């Protein structure tokens, strides 16, 4: 049986070992060229309660699994008070899950996380969520022969079976979509979008990076209103949303951060981030001493980015079902064309979000990935 070590966030050495577990999984246990190493500094900041506002409303515990003298697995258990406020249910999360293809390691990790959550009064657990649906989440179920999209997980093919063997069942699937920028938007969609623009007096503009914090606040209001009825969604607090936005700013191209307004009032937003995963692979987690320069070179000088991922599409109540999504998709396509992009990804979307999924299919997007959230009663 594996040995479990509890990791406290003030234990710098153990935190660094916790962060490093994916290197063991993807470089030694199940070697793959498709895994994208995270930035080590970003991961350390993510797990710093003094820097990450998520910890203002959530408690978390972390464990390392050791076997034969090696760190081979890890897990986090998260008790988010904002989830209970939003849904009236005491549901915990597990996240940051990594395990070798060993049911004993997986069971030891998940059982310990579940026991911690049950001790705190949770009656159900869902995951993996790092730390909520606002961050990286889900178990990859397919497309293991491809690189993941930006801010999307990559895991070995055996993860789903491991979790099922630990008593977890499917809770919800998320879908990822592929979009070919080189294929023209169907003419009927263009005509429809232009009619919608005129009929509803909609102005689509780029977010003003010079007025960043105010624009982020407007985006948060739309995001929270648009997503509040979606499965698993928890409204994001201002401090946390500003923190997330700061991390995204470097990979958010100004022409692909779009806001729709009616009579000057923001009603919808669409955000597309640049795909810097190929650069992250070369950096291998390290921004210093040359990683930051390499990243800036690709982003600002060589401009080698030719794809991205639409990560947020939110529309206020009263404007959904009126074609605003088609207009934002069209403007995103046109902006990507001007940048010389070749392709992009959209998502994730909930498997039962029929309105958005139909709109994506109408724009010519094709579903190319499934990510699963698992659940278990406690």
CORFENMO-V812039 format. One record per pair of residues at least 24 apart in sequence whose C-alpha atoms are under 8 Angstrom apart, sorted by the first residue. I is the first residue (numbers start at 1). GAP is how many residues later the second one is. D is the distance in whole Angstrom. If there is no record, write none. Layout:
I;GAP;D, I;GAP;D
This chain:
1;66;8, 1;103;6, 1;104;7, 2;63;6, 2;64;6, 2;65;5, 2;102;7, 2;103;6, 2;106;7, 3;62;6, 3;63;5, 3;64;7, 4;59;6, 4;60;6, 4;61;5, 4;62;6, 4;104;8, 4;105;8, 5;58;5, 5;59;5, 5;60;6, 5;61;8, 6;55;8, 6;56;6, 6;57;4, 6;58;6, 7;54;7, 7;55;5, 7;56;5, 7;57;7, 8;53;7, 8;54;7, 9;38;7, 9;39;7, 9;40;8, 15;29;8, 15;32;8, 16;28;7, 17;54;7, 18;45;8, 18;46;6, 18;56;7, 19;24;7, 19;25;8, 21;50;7, 21;51;6, 21;52;6, 21;53;7, 21;77;7, 22;76;7, 24;47;8, 24;48;7, 25;47;7, 25;73;7, 25;74;7, 25;75;6, 26;130;8, 29;71;7, 30;126;7, 34;110;8, 34;111;7, 34;112;6, 34;113;5, 34;114;7, 34;120;8, 35;112;7, 35;113;7, 35;119;6, 35;120;8, 36;111;8, 36;112;8, 36;118;8, 36;241;6, 36;242;8, 36;244;7, 36;245;5, 36;248;8, 37;243;7, 37;244;6, 37;247;6, 37;248;6, 38;242;7, 38;246;7, 38;247;5, 39;241;8, 39;245;7, 39;246;4, 39;247;6, 39;248;7, 40;245;5, 40;246;6, 41;244;8, 41;245;8, 41;246;8, 52;188;7, 52;191;7, 53;186;6, 53;187;5, 53;190;7, 54;186;6, 57;24;6, 57;25;6, 58;24;8, 61;52;8, 61;55;8, 63;46;7, 65;40;7, 65;44;7, 72;26;8, 72;27;6, 72;28;7, 73;24;7, 73;25;5, 73;26;4, 73;27;7, 73;32;7, 73;33;8, 73;36;8, 74;24;5, 74;25;7, 74;35;7, 75;34;6, 75;35;7, 75;38;7, 76;37;7, 77;36;5, 77;37;7, 77;39;7, 77;40;7, 78;39;7, 78;53;7, 79;38;7, 79;41;8, 79;43;8, 82;152;7, 82;153;8, 83;150;8, 83;151;6, 86;148;6, 86;149;7, 90;31;7, 90;32;5, 90;33;6, 90;34;7, 91;31;5, 91;32;6, 91;33;5, 91;34;6, 91;35;7, 92;25;6, 92;30;6, 92;31;8, 92;32;6, 92;33;5, 92;34;6, 93;32;5, 93;33;5, 93;34;5, 93;35;7, 93;36;6, 93;38;8, 93;39;8, 94;31;7, 94;32;6, 94;33;5, 94;34;5, 94;35;6, 94;36;8, 95;32;6, 95;33;4, 95;34;5, 95;35;5, 95;36;6, 95;42;8, 96;32;7, 96;33;7, 96;34;6, 96;35;8, 97;31;7, 99;60;8, 101;57;7, 101;58;8, 101;61;7, 102;60;8, 103;59;6, 103;62;7, 103;63;8, 106;56;7, 106;57;7, 106;60;7, 107;59;6, 110;56;7, 114;264;7, 118;260;6, 122;256;7, 123;254;6, 123;255;5, 124;251;7, 124;252;6, 124;253;4, 124;254;5, 125;250;6, 125;251;5, 125;252;6, 125;253;7, 126;45;7, 126;247;7, 126;248;6, 126;249;4, 126;250;7, 127;246;5, 127;247;5, 127;248;7, 128;245;6, 128;246;7, 133;99;7, 133;100;7, 133;101;8, 137;236;8, 138;36;8, 138;233;5, 138;234;5, 138;235;5, 138;236;8, 139;232;5, 139;233;5, 139;234;7, 140;229;8, 140;230;6, 140;231;5, 140;232;7, 141;228;7, 141;229;6, 141;230;6, 141;231;7, 142;227;6, 142;228;6, 142;229;8, 143;225;7, 143;226;6, 149;126;7, 149;128;8, 149;159;8, 149;160;7, 149;196;7, 150;123;8, 150;124;8, 150;125;6, 150;126;7, 150;127;6, 150;158;7, 150;159;6, 163;211;8, 167;209;7, 168;206;6, 168;207;5, 168;208;5, 169;205;5, 169;206;5, 169;207;6, 170;202;7, 170;203;6, 170;204;5, 170;205;6, 171;201;7, 171;202;6, 171;203;5, 171;204;5, 172;178;8, 172;179;8, 172;200;6, 172;201;5, 172;202;7, 173;177;6, 173;178;6, 173;197;7, 173;198;6, 173;199;4, 173;200;6, 174;174;6, 174;175;5, 174;176;5, 174;177;5, 174;196;6, 174;197;5, 174;198;6, 174;199;8, 175;172;7, 175;173;5, 175;174;5, 175;175;6, 175;176;6, 175;192;7, 175;193;8, 175;194;6, 175;195;5, 175;196;6, 176;169;7, 176;170;6, 176;171;5, 176;172;5, 176;173;7, 176;191;6, 176;192;6, 176;193;5, 176;194;6, 176;195;8, 177;168;5, 177;169;5, 177;170;6, 177;171;8, 177;188;6, 177;189;5, 177;190;4, 177;191;5, 177;192;7, 178;165;8, 178;166;6, 178;167;5, 178;168;6, 178;187;6, 178;188;5, 178;189;6, 178;190;6, 179;164;6, 179;165;5, 179;166;6, 179;167;7, 179;185;7, 179;186;5, 179;187;7, 180;162;6, 180;163;5, 180;164;7, 180;184;8, 180;185;7, 181;152;6, 181;155;7, 181;156;7, 181;160;7, 181;161;5, 181;162;5, 181;163;7, 182;155;8, 182;159;8, 182;160;6, 182;161;7, 185;145;7, 185;148;8, 185;178;6, 185;179;7, 186;177;7, 186;178;8, 189;137;7, 189;173;8, 189;174;7, 190;140;7, 192;131;8, 192;134;8, 193;130;7, 193;131;8, 193;133;6, 193;134;5, 193;137;7, 194;133;7, 196;126;7, 196;127;6, 196;128;7, 196;131;7, 197;127;8, 197;130;7, 200;62;7, 201;61;6, 201;62;7, 202;58;6, 202;59;6, 202;60;5, 202;61;8, 203;57;6, 203;58;5, 203;59;6, 204;54;7, 204;55;6, 204;56;4, 204;57;6, 204;124;8, 204;127;8, 205;53;6, 205;54;5, 205;55;6, 205;56;8, 206;48;6, 206;49;6, 206;50;7, 206;51;6, 206;52;5, 206;53;6, 207;47;7, 207;50;6, 207;51;6, 207;52;6, 208;46;8, 209;45;7, 213;29;7, 216;25;8, 216;26;7, 216;29;7, 217;25;8, 218;48;7, 219;50;7, 222;44;8, 222;45;7, 222;46;6, 222;47;7, 222;92;6, 222;93;6, 222;94;6, 223;46;8, 223;89;8, 223;90;8, 223;91;5, 223;92;8, 225;90;8, 225;91;6, 225;92;7, 226;88;5, 226;89;5, 226;90;5, 226;91;7, 227;87;7, 231;119;8, 248;25;8, 251;24;8, 251;25;7, 255;80;6, 256;76;6, 256;79;6, 256;80;7, 258;70;8, 258;74;8, 260;68;8, 267;48;6, 267;49;5, 267;52;7, 268;45;7, 268;46;5, 268;47;4, 268;48;6, 268;56;8, 269;43;7, 269;44;6, 269;45;5, 269;46;7, 269;59;8, 270;40;7, 270;41;8, 270;42;5, 270;43;4, 270;44;7, 270;58;7, 270;62;8, 271;39;6, 271;40;6, 271;41;5, 271;42;7, 272;36;6, 272;37;5, 272;38;4, 272;39;6, 272;40;7, 272;60;8, 273;35;5, 273;36;5, 273;37;6, 273;38;7, 274;31;7, 274;33;6, 274;34;4, 274;35;7, 275;30;7, 275;31;8, 275;32;6, 275;33;4, 275;34;7, 276;29;7, 305;36;7, 306;33;8, 306;34;7, 306;35;4, 306;36;6, 306;37;7, 307;34;5, 307;35;6, 307;36;5, 307;37;5, 307;38;8, 308;35;7, 308;36;5, 308;37;6, 309;35;5, 309;36;5, 309;37;5, 309;38;7, 310;34;8, 310;35;6, 310;36;5, 310;37;6, 311;35;7, 311;36;6, 311;37;7, 312;35;8, 321;34;8, 325;31;8, 325;34;7, 326;33;7, 326;37;8, 329;34;8
